[in-house]
Amino acid sequence: QFLVESVTVTGFGSAIGFVAGIVLAEVGTAGFRYWSGAGIYPVLHFTTAALAIGAAVVVGLAFGTYPARRAASLSPIDAIARE
C-alpha cells in the first residue's frame, strides 16, 4: 500500500510537471517569437515523454521502497507513539 502510494504520487507529479514544462516552453517560445521575430518552435516526441515519466516512476519506486518496508514493519501503536 505504501509503495503503491509512492509510485502513484511520483507518476502524477511527473506527468503534471511534464505538462507544465510543455506549457511554459510554448509560452516562452511564443514570447521569444513575438519580441525577436525568430521562428523557434519546440518539438516534443512521445518517446521523450514516456521515458521522462517512466524514469521518474522508477526513481519513486526505488526511493519509496525503504520507507514503505519500514512503515509496514511497524505496529500501529509504535507508529503513533513515535509520531
C-alpha positions in Angstrom: 0.0 0.0 0.0 2.8 2.5 0.9 4.7 1.6 -2.2 1.7 2.0 -4.5 1.1 5.4 -2.9 4.7 6.4 -3.6 4.6 5.3 -7.2 1.2 7.0 -7.8 2.3 10.3 -6.3 5.5 10.2 -8.4 3.7 9.3 -11.6 1.1 12.0 -11.2 3.7 14.5 -10.1 6.0 13.8 -13.1 3.0 13.9 -15.5 1.8 17.3 -14.1 5.4 18.6 -14.2 5.9 17.4 -17.8 2.7 19.1 -18.9 3.7 22.3 -17.0 7.0 22.2 -18.8 5.4 21.9 -22.2 3.1 24.9 -21.4 6.0 27.0 -20.2 8.0 26.1 -23.2 5.2 27.1 -25.5 4.6 30.4 -23.7 8.3 31.1 -23.6 8.9 30.5 -27.3 5.8 32.4 -28.2 7.1 35.4 -26.3 10.5 35.0 -27.9 8.9 34.8 -31.3 6.9 38.0 -30.6 9.8 40.0 -29.3 12.6 38.8 -31.7 10.7 37.7 -34.7 12.7 34.5 -34.9 10.9 31.3 -35.8 11.7 28.9 -32.9 9.3 26.1 -32.3 9.6 23.4 -29.6 9.5 19.8 -30.7 8.1 17.1 -28.5 8.2 13.3 -29.1 6.0 10.8 -27.4 9.0 8.6 -26.6 10.6 11.5 -24.7 7.5 12.0 -22.6 7.2 8.3 -21.9 10.9 8.0 -20.9 10.8 11.0 -18.7 7.7 9.9 -16.8 8.9 6.3 -16.7 12.3 7.4 -15.2 10.5 9.4 -12.6 8.3 6.4 -11.6 11.4 4.2 -11.4 13.1 6.7 -9.1 9.9 7.0 -7.0 9.8 3.2 -6.7 13.5 2.9 -5.8 13.3 5.6 -3.1 9.9 4.6 -1.9 10.8 1.0 -1.1 12.8 1.6 2.1 10.2 3.9 3.8 7.4 1.5 2.7 9.1 -1.5 4.2 9.9 0.3 7.4 6.3 1.6 7.7 4.9 -1.9 7.0 7.0 -3.4 9.8 5.8 -1.0 12.5 2.8 -1.8 14.6 0.1 0.9 14.7 0.8 1.6 18.4 4.5 2.1 17.8 3.8 4.4 14.8 1.5 6.6 16.9 4.0 6.6 19.8 6.8 7.7 17.6 4.8 10.5 15.9 
